Amino acid sequence: QLIHGAQHPEVRQRKTLDALSRLASSGFLPVADYRVLTDGYIFLRTVEHHLQLMHYRQTSTLPADREELAHFARRLGFQGAEAGTQFLTRYQQHCKAIRAVYQRHLGSNNMKPNADPQMPAPPPDVRRHVARMDPSYTATFSEREIKRHAELAARLSDENLVEVDAESLDNGRWRVTVVGYDYLGELSLICGLLFVYGFTILDGHVFTYEPPEQPPSVPAPGRRRLQRRRRAPTAKAVDSRRKIVDVFTVEPVIGEVTKNLWSRYAHDLSMLLGRLQAGQQREAQGDLAKRVAATLREMTDTAAPLYPIDVEIDNETSERYTVLRIGAPDTVGFLYEFTNALALNGIYIARVTIDSVGDRVHDVLYVTDAHGEKITAPEKQRELRAATVLVKHFTHLLPRSPNPESALQHFREFVGQLFMRPDWPDELASLQHPEVLGALARLLGVSDFLWNDFLRMQHENLFPVVRDVDALATAKSKEQLQSELKIALQAAQHSAERRDVLNAFKDREMFRIDMRHILGHITEFGQFSEELTDLAEVVMVAAYEMCDQELRRQFGEPRLLDGRPCPLTVCALGKFGGRELGFASDIELMFVYAGSGETTGPRVITTAEYYEKLVQEILSAIRSKREGIFELDLRLRPYGSAGPMAVSLEAFRRYFAPDGPAWNYERQALVKLRPVAGDEELGRQVATLRNAFIYTGEPFDVAAMRAMRDRQLRHLVTAGTINAKYSPGGSVDVEYLVQGLQMTYGHRDPELRSTNTYQAMAALAEAGILSPGDYVRLRDAHTFLRRLIDALRMVRGNAKDLTVPPPDSEEFAFLARRLGYGSDVTQLHDDLTRHMMEVQELSRRLLG
């Protein structure tokens, strides 16, 4: 620079790497010398960086002790007993090569400025191509390579977004050149697709066209929107779009590679870039994430530990870019995972040098933020380090997710929420554990609904849960739930606060149970339902008592006409009554009070009015985040929506009596009736009446049931589809079969009157009404259909949409993974068909 800077101001650059590239592009350094100095500088800077980290001070002295030197060498990626010797050999090679360059250029005391090299002028298209590149580009590639790059770039158009040129090298390696238009996140797609096709990247160089000068208000297009002042180019407008030249040396992990493979690679890459061109970055990244996850599942090292990553942020070397120097073990798919992390965090990559020393990567990336600016703020640098490392590690764990595409996108939002929390460094410390990230991979990949309508709204609950994943392994007892809720409600100061506390507790504990289910801590069939039902009962009791106490302060105690207290019982029905709640189940209830009368005041109203108000207060107190999720349902009360919300015991008796106006299906629904709150004695009276009304010894009305099933099929099942609940052989047929047998034989054996379907089946088998073979088939079908319905509801967040997706659809494949079938969608379809056929056969044979 001192020799040539007077006549050539373009080489006056304070940053060493930039200065080297300018000296090379100006012809003052041969390409070979430029490479020696650049590689040596990066190597020595890396050594110096690790020395300072080891000693926590500025130093450039190598360890003198042999053991200390070996330890230092291993930190740099050298392995084995001779790590220290290997490092010294490499160190001396670099020093010798650098010294030779120094002697050639500065060895004489009589140095004078060299005349500009006289070289033939390249063709116009090559000049235009080179003019858009960083000066280091011409020092990195030969004239022949640059000419080829320009030819490939000239072929690009809106219909041809990318050109891929692959050259076979020795030892099965390939030199792959990718020339295309520049898009945000493009590098991660290129690297990820190479991984999907079975290649590992050994080294490479990534270059991007520098932007032409534009008005300050107009952002430069592409993935690295940089505002750089430079002389406006004189090339045609067609050259104004930014292009990339990415060159990699790759090696197949297994098998031989044919030239035909690269045509398929180019086609797939073009499809992905087409999505970027259409502004569908997330969709493109999601598509690739699924393919990467499928590839990782087939590999044996996906359970390998997550190694630490050194990220050095340098804002001194380059005027335009923040330079990231990355040091980490060279694991499979590393470059895809890391560049994907940068893309998802809005980091624009302008240039990359890929290298490895021993078994460690030492990559250098030139980046900016989303606005084309260097990343200089300390808090943004800290977030960059944290988010990049988190997403990189999370990407490696995607095979643990049933839906990698959703998991990856949701994790990006999760990390965004993390940095909005004032205590995010503390949260980060726990998130870095592999078991926590693995849990998140499973959790965030379950469904878009679960994230969009539940997890994202529950982020205050989500962070504590994932921070203490181990705590999810233990279920909470009903007594523990009661105690925690009681303490929380006692601390509330007024009615509105008590309602907030109640709903926050409900949502938090329901969330916790769902997470236990999703993460595999609930393994026994029925345990998920038991935990949800315990929570529902605790919440219902608390809501009833809270609202009743508040109303008594206004209206006094409800009393019968003879002056005795008029109690109320809260009865569960449906899945709640059977202790069979699942994901997105509603809460079916019936409120029954003892009889007519009035309250004691100060404001006097009838008992009917009092309990109508009480039910309304309970309905408003318990809030549902979404239709069907802990939503209170009173439609099974006498006269349905046309009747009062609370009914007297006498009204219950008249309506459901054998000669009463209730429909047969309404009496059948009483099989599930179970008192859960309020007065226990009144609850026993209601249950006794129920037994007298439905366990009469009369045969089950099969004709009425079949007629109702026909109506359900016409109105609730879309033609040509399978509904897991309402199609022939669905879960409704299992329940109706069991309830029909209970109503037929329950008069002679009280053990048959269980409200739980699974327990009722076992009792029917014990009584000899179900043969051992029929019991096993019915039990297995019931278990399968319950798991299927839970999975469908979890994915869609809709308690009513239980249509099974087509077997050849992506949603069906996801369902198979969620249910533990892996990629064996055929087996899931076969099991679905077999179970539903067996239920139909059992129903016909046992009920007629």
N, C-alpha and C positions, 0 to 999 in steps of 0.2 A: 504494500500500500504506500509506503514512504517513497519507494522508487517510482511508482507509476501514478500516484495520486495527483501530482501536480498537473499532468497533461490529461488525465482521465478521472474526472471527479466522480464518475459513477462507482469507482471502487472504494470511495471513502465511506466505509461502514464500520460502526463500532462493534457490531455483533460478529463474532468469529466465523460462525457457520455461514452467515449471509455474506461476509467478506470473501470467504473462500469461493462461494458460488459465483460471486461477481467477478473475481479474478479469473475463474475458469471460463465463464461465458465471454469475457473480454479477450481471451486468448493468452493470458499471462501465466496460466497454470495448465499443463496438459491434463487430459481426463484422468489418466492413471495416477498422477500426482494428487489431483483433487480428491480422488477416492481414498488414497492413502491417508491424506491429512484429515479428511472428514471422518473416516472410520476410526482413525487414531484419536481424534479429538473427543468423539463420543465415548470411546472406550475409556480414555483417561478421565474424562469428566465423571463417568459412572464410578470409576475406582475412587476418585476424590470424594464424591458424594457419600459413598459407603464408609470411607474412612472417617468422615466428619460425623456420620450417624453413630459410628461405633465409639468415637471418643467424645462426642457432644461438644466439639470445638473445631475451629478452623485448623486444619492440618493437612499436609500432603506427604507425610512420611509413612512408608509401608512398615508393617510390623517386622521387627527383627527376630522375634522368637518364632521358632519353627511351628509350634503348635498354634500360636496365635495367628500366624500366616495361613495355616491350613484352615482354621476356623473362618478367617476372613474370605478365603477363596471359596469356601462352601457357600457363604452368603451371596457370592457373585454367581453361583450356579455350577461351579466345578465340583465334581464328585469323586468319591473313592479315596483310598489312602494317600494317593499322590496329588490330591487337589491343589496343595500349595505349589508343587513343582509345575503342574499344568498351568496354573495362573502365571507363575513367573515366566514360563516359556512364552505364553501369549503376550505378556507385558513386554518382554524383551523384543519380540518380533515387531510389535508396534513401534517401540522406541527406535529400533534399528531402521525400520522403513521411513519413519519421520525424519531421522537424522540424515538419511540418504537424500531425501527431498531437500532438506535444508542445505546440504552441501552443494547440491546441483544449482540452487538458485542464489544462495547467499555465501557460498564458500570463498568467493573472490572478494578482495578489498576494492576492486575496481569496477563494481557494478554500475551499469548505466541503464537508463530506460531503454527497453527493447522497442523496436519499431513494431507497429501494429502488424500482426500476421497477415500475409497476403493469401487469401484463400478464395477459391471460386465462389461466386455468389450462388446460394441455393435457389431453387425454383420459387416463384411467388407464393404458391400454396404452402410450401414449407416455411418460408419467411413469415407468413401470416400466422401459421401455427406456432412457431417458436416465439413470435412477438407477444403472444398471450400467456406464455409460461414464465415461471420464476427462473431467474438466471441459472440456478443449479440444475435445471432440466437438461441443458446442453452439455453439462459436465457429467451428467449421470448416464446418458445414452450416447451411442455412436451415431455417426451421420446416417448410416444405413437404417438403424432403428428409428431415428427421428423421421426419416423419409417415410418409413412404413407407417408410423403413427399418423403422419399427416394424410397419407392415402386413406387410412381407415376413417379418420375424422371427416374427410371429404365425402364419405358415403352416407353419413348420418342425415336423417330427415325425420319428419313427423311420423312416417311409416316405418322407419328403421332407426330405432332409438339406441342401438348398441351394436358394436362389432366385437367379436371374440376371435382372437388369433392364437392358436396353440402350436408350439414347436416342441417336438420330442427331443429330450436330452439324454445323457448317459444315465445308467443305473435306474431306469424307469421313471426319471423325473421329467417334468414338463415346464416349459416357460410359457406362461399364459399372459397375453396382453388383452386388456379390456379397454376399449375406447367407446365412449358414449356421451350423451348429454348429462349435465350435472343436476342431481336432485338431492334433496335432504334425505339422509339415511341410506344413500345408495351404496356406500362402501360396506355397510353391515350386510346388505343383501348379497353383494358380490362374494364376500367372505363366507357368509352363511350357506350360500348355495354351493360353494366349493366344498364345504364341510359335508353337506347333504350328499354330494356326489363322491364322497369318500377320500377327499384330499386333505392333507395338512400343509400349511404354508410355511416354507422354510425361510424365505426372505422376499423382499419386494420393495417397490417404490410406487408411491401414489402422488400424482400431480393433478392440479386443477387449473384451468384457465383463470388468469387474473381478470377481474372485471374491467371493462372499459369505463372511462369517466362518464358519470351520469349526474343529473341534477340531484342535489341533496335530498329532495323530497321523494325521490323515486328509489325504492330499494332495489338493489341488484338481485336478479333472479338466482335461483339455485339453492343449494344446501349451505353455501358459505357466503352469505350476503355481506360483502366487505365494501366499505366506502374508501376507495383508494384514489388519490389524485394523480393523474398521469395524462400525458398528451393523448388526445383523442385519436383512436386508430383510423387509418385511412382505408382499411379493408372494407369490403362490401358488407351490407347489413346482414347478410346471411351468416357472417362470421361472429356476430355479436353475442350469440348464445354461448353460454359457458359449457365447456366440455372437459372430460376427465380422461387421463391416461393412467391406468393402473396396471403394473407389470409385476407378476409374482412368479417365483420358482416354487412349484408344488410337487408333492410326492404322494402317490396313492397309499392309503393305509393298508388296504388288502387288494389283491387281484391285479390283473393287467388292465391297461387302458387302451382303448382303440380310438382312432380319430373320430369315429362316429359319435362317441360320447360327447365330444365338445359341441357338436351340432345340437344335441339335446340340451346341453347346458346353456348354450346361447339362446335357444328358444324359451326355456324357462326363465332366464334372466330378463329377456325382452318382455315376457308377460308381467313380471314383477315391476319392471320399470314403467310399463304401461299404466299400472295402478298409481305409481308416483306421479306420472304425467297428468293423471286425472285428479290429483290431489288426495289420493286415498293411501296416505302413508301408513296409517294404522292397519288398514286391511292388508297391505303388502307385508308389513312386518308380522302381522298375525298369521298369514298364510305360511310364511317361512318358519315362524316359531313352531307351528305344528309339525312341519317336516323335520326341523332340527330335533325336536323332542322325540319324534319317532326314531330318528337315527341314533340319538343318545340312548334310547331304551335298549337298542340292540348291542350296545357296547358294554364292556365289563367294568369300566372304571368310573361309571357315573356315581358310585357311592364313595369315590375318593374324597379325602378331606378338602375343604376349601382353603387354599393357601393364601397367605397375605399378599397384597399387591402394593408395591411402592409406586406412588404417583408424585413425581417432582414437577412443580409448576414453575416455569421460568418465563419471566416477562422482560428479561434483559437481552436475550440472544437475538430476538427478531423485533423489528419495529412494528410490524403489522399483526403478528400473531402471538398468542400465548403458546409456549412450547411445553408439551407434556412429555416427560421422560418416564417410561413405564418399565418397571422391573418386577418380574414375577416368574414362578415356575411355568414352563412351557407345556400347559395342559392341552388336551384335545379340544379344538374349537375355540381356543382362547381369543383369537383376533375377532371372530364373529361376536362372541359374548361381550368383548370390551367395546368394539365399535357400535354394537347395538345399544349398549348402555349410554354411550355418548349421544347417539341419535335420539334415543328416548328422552334424554335430558336436554334436548335442544342445542347441542354443541355441534358447530359446523367444522368439518375437517377439510383443510386445504391441501395438506401435504403429509405424507407418512413415509418413514424409513423403517423397514422391518428387519430385525436382526436377532440373532441368538448367540449366547455365549454359554457353552456347556448345555445344561438343560434349562436355562433361564432365557426368557425373552427380554430384549432390551430395545423396545420400540420407541421411536420419536415421532410425535404427532404435532402438527401446527394447526391450531384451532382458534376459533372465536366464539363469542356467544351468539345468540339468535339475532342480534342486531349488527353483527359484523364487527363488534368491538372486542378488544382484548379483555381478558378476565382478570381484573386487578383488585377488586374489592376483597378484603380478607374473608368476609362472611360468605361471599359467593365462591371463593376458592375452597373454603371448607365444605360448602354444600356440594361442589363439584366432586371433590375427593370422595365424600361419603356416598352420594347418590350413584356415582359411577361404579364404585366397588360393590355396593349393594345390588345394583341391577345386574352387574356382571356375574356375581355369585348366584343371584336368583335365576338367571338364564340357565346356568349349569344345572339347576335343580328342577327345570321344567318337566322332565320325564315323570316326576312324582305327581304332576297335576293331571286330572282327567281332561282338562281343556287348556292346553298351553297358551293358545291364542288369547283367551279371556284372562288367564292368570297374568300374562305379561303386561297387557294393557291396564288391568286393574292395579297391578303393582306400581306402575308409573304414577297413577293417581294417589295411591297409598303413600308413596315417597313424597309426593307433593304436599299431602296433608301433614306428613311428618315434619317438614321444614316450617310449617306454619305454627307448630307448637313451640312455646318458649323453652321447653325442656328437651328439645329434640336430641341434643348430644347424649343425654342420659338414656333416651329411648333407643338411640342408635346402638349403644353398647350392647343391649340385649338382642337387637335385630341381627347383629353380626354372627350370632351363633347358628351353625348349620341346621340344628333341629328346629329353630324358630323359622328360618327361611323355608325349610322343607314343609313345615306346617302351613305357612302362608301360600306356598305353591299349590298345595292341595285345596286350601280354603278359597283362595281367590279364583281358582279355575273351576269352581263348581258350577256357577251360572252367572249370566249377566244380571238376572233379576236379583240374585243374592247380593251382588255388589251395588247395583244401581238403587235398589229400593230398601236395602237392609244394612249391609256392611258400611256403605258410605255414610248413611245417616247415623250409624252406630259407632262412628270412629272413636268417640269418647270411651266406648266400651271395648272397641277392638284393640286399641293400643295396650291397655292393661292385660288383656287376655293373651295376646301374642308375646308380651314380655315375660309372662309366667306360664309357658306352655305346660310345664310339669303339673301345675295345679289342675289342669283340665283332666288329668287322669283319674281324679277322684270325684265321685258323685256326691251331691249334697243330699242329706236326708230331709224328709218332710219337716221334722222337728227343727233342723237347722234353718231351713227356709222360714219357718214361722218365727223363730227367734230373731233372725236378721231383719225381717220386715217389721216386726213389732217395735224393735229399737229405732228403726228409721222413721216410722210413723209417729212415735212418741216425741221425736225431736222437731216435728213439723209444728208451725205456729198457728196455722189457720187452714180452713177447708181447702182452698185452692192449692196450697202447698202440700197438703196430705194427698190430694189427687195426683199431683206431680210426682211425689215420692212413690206412690203406689205404681204408677205406670212406668217410672224409671226402673223400679225393682223388677217389674214384670218383663220389660224389654231386655234388661241386662241378664236376668237369669234364663230367659228363653233363648237369648243369644248364646249364652254359655252352654246350654244343653245342645243346641244346634251345632255348636262348634265341636263338642265332644263327639257327636254323631258323625260329623263330616271328617274329623281327623282320626276316626277309627277307635276311639276309646270305649265306645259302646258296641260290644260284640255280640251280646245275647239278644235273640229276637224278643221283642216286647219291652226291653229295658228302656229304649228311647221313649216309648209310649208311657211307661211307668213314671219316668222322670218328668215328662211334660204334664202328665195328669196330676202328679203331686204339686207341681207349681200352680196349675190352674185351680186346684182346690184351695191352696193357701191364699191365692189372690181373691178367689170368690168369697171365702170366709171373711177376709179382711175388708173387702168392698162392702159386703152385706152389713157387717158390724159398724163400719165407719158411717155409712149412709143412714142406717137405722138410728144410731146415736144422734146424728145431726137432726133428723126429722123429729125425734122424741123431744128435743129441746123446743120445738115449735108446737107440736100437736099432742104431746104427752104419750101415755102408753095405750096401745090398741087393746080393747077389751071386748069380750063377747057380751051378748045381751044379758046374761046372768051375772056379769061383773067379773068373771074369771078372765085371766090374760088370754089374748088371742094371738097365738104364735104363728110363725110362718116356716115352711121348709123349702129349701132350694134343692130341686131334683135335677140331676144330670141325665141326659139322654144321648143317643147316638154314640159316637166315638168317645165322647167324654164319659158317658155313663158306663161304657164298657172298658174304661181305662185303656183305650186304644188310640189316643191322640197321635197324630203324625205331623209332619211338616205342613204348615199352612192349613191345619184343621181349624174349623170354627168350633165354638163352645155352645152346644145345644142345651137349653135349660127349660124348666117349667117351675113356676112359683105357685105354691099352694098354701093358702092360709086357712085357719081353723073354721071361721064362720063369720056371720054378720055381727055387727056391734058398732061401737064408736070409740074415739080416743078420749083421754081424760083431760085434754087441754094443756096450756091455755087456749089454743085454737082447737075447737072440737070439729072433727070430721068423721065420716063413717070408716069402718075398717077396710071396706072395699076401696075407698078413696085413698086411705093411708097407704095401702100396699101397692096401689097403682102408682102413687108418687114414689114409693120406695124403689120399685122396679125401674121407673124412669131415671131416678138418681143413679142407680147402679149402672144402667146402660150408658149414661153420660160420663160416669166416673171412670169406667174402663175404656180406654181409647185404643183403637186398632190402627196400626200404621198402614195397613193395606187390607183390602177386602179379603176375607177368608182367613186372616191370620189373627187368632185370638179374638174373633168377632163373635159377639153374643147373638145367638139365634133362638128366637122364641116361637118359631113357626109350628112346633109340634104341640102347642097348647090347644085346649078345646076351642074349636071354631077357627083355629089358625089366626091369621092377621085380623080377622073380623071380630075376634073375641077379646076380652080384657086381658091385660098383661099378667095379672095375678088372678087366680081363680080360687074360689072357696072349696073346701073339702067336699061339700055337698054337690057343687057344680061338677067337680071331678068325677064323683060317684055317678051322677045322672048321665054324664056324657059318655063315659067309657064302659058302663054296664052292658052286659050282653044284649039288652034290648034298647040301649041308648043310640043316639044318632051318629056315633063315631064310625068312620069307615074301618074296614078290616085292617088296612095297612096302618091306620093310626093305633089300633089296639096292638098290632104286631110290634110297633115301635116301642111299646111299653116294656118289652123284654129287656131293653137297655136301661130302664129307669133305675136310678140309684141316688138316694139322698146324699148331699155333700155339704150342706150348710144349713144353719137355722136350728129349729127345734128338733131334737132327735126323736122324741116320742111321736110327734106329728109325722116325721119322716117314716117311722115304722108303720104308722096307720096307712099312709099312702101306699107303701110297699105291700101291705097286707091286702088292700083293695085291689091293687094290680094283680096279685097272685090269684085272687078270686075271679077276676075278670078274664084272664087269658089262659090260665091253667085249669080249664074246666073239664078236661077229659074228652072234649069234642075234637075230632080230627082237624088238622090244619086245613084251611080253605085254600087248596092248591089252585083251583080255578081262578079265584080272585087274584091270587098272587101272579099267575101266568098272565092274566089280563093286564095287570099293572106293569109287568115286565114288557109286554108288547107295546104299551104306551111309552115306556121309557126308551125302548129301541127306536120308535118312530120319531120321538122328539129330542132325544139326547145323543144319539149316535149318528155321525155323518156317514152317509152311504159310502161304502168302499174302504172304510177305516176300521181300526180296532180301538175301542175305548176300554181302558183297563178296568173301569168300574162297571159300565153299563152294557158292554157287548156280551153276547151269550158266552157263559163261562167266566165272566168277570167277577170282581170281588163281591158285587151285589148278589150274584147267584150263590156264592159261598155262604154269605151271611143269611140269605133267605132260606137256604137249605138247613142250616144249623138252627135257625129260629123256628122253622116249621117243625123240625123234630123236637125241639124243646117244648113248643106249644102242644104237640100231640102227646108227648110222654111225661111232661113236667108235673102233671097232677099227681103222679104216683111216686115221684122221687124228687124231693127238694134239691138234691145235688145237681139236678139238670137245669136249675133256674139261674145259673150264673149269667151276669151281664157281659162277661168277657167271652168273645167268640172262641179263643184258643182254649180257655178253661172249659167251656161248654162242650167243645169237641172231645176233649179228654174225658169228661164225665159221660158223654154218650158212648164212647168206646168202652169205658169201665163198666157201664151198664149193659153192654152187649148189643146196643142198638146200632152202633157202627162196628163193622168187622175190623180186625187189626189192619188188613190191607186197605180198606176204604178209609180208615182213620189216617193212615200214613199219607195216602194220596191227597186227601182233603187238607190235611195239615200243611203238607209241602206246597200245595197250590195256594193256600191262604198266605203262607209266609212269602212266597214268590210275588204274589200280586200286591201285598202290602209294601214290600220293598220297592217294587216297580212304581207304585203310585207315589210313594214318598220321593223317589228320585225324580219323577215327572214334575211334581209340585215344587221341588227344590230348584229344578232347572228353570221352570217357567214362572214360579211365584203366583200361580193361578190355581186355586183349589178346584176349579171347575173344568179346566182344560186337561183332560186325562186321555187324550187321543195319542196312541202310540205312533211315533214317526215312522215313515216308510223304512223297510229294512235296508234299502240301498242309500239312505240319506246320511249326511254327516251327523245329524242330531242323533240318529239311532246308534252310530258308532260311539258317540260321546256317552250315550246312555249305557252302552255295553261296558265302557271303562268305569263309569260311575258305579255300576252294579258288580264290578269285580270280574268281568269277562275278558278284560284286556282288549285285544283286537279281534276276538272270536265272535263276531256279530252273528254268524250262522248259528252258533250254539244258543245265543240269546233268543233268536227267532224260533228255533226248534223248541226250546223250553217253554216259551210263551204259548206256542201252538199246542204243545202237549198238555200243559196244565189246564188251559181253557177247555180243551176237548174232554179231559177227565172230569172237570167240574160239571160240564153239561151231562155227561153220562151218569155221574153220581146223582145229580138232581133228578133226572128222568127216572132212574131206577128206584131211588129211595123215597121220592115224593109222588111220583106218578105223573 
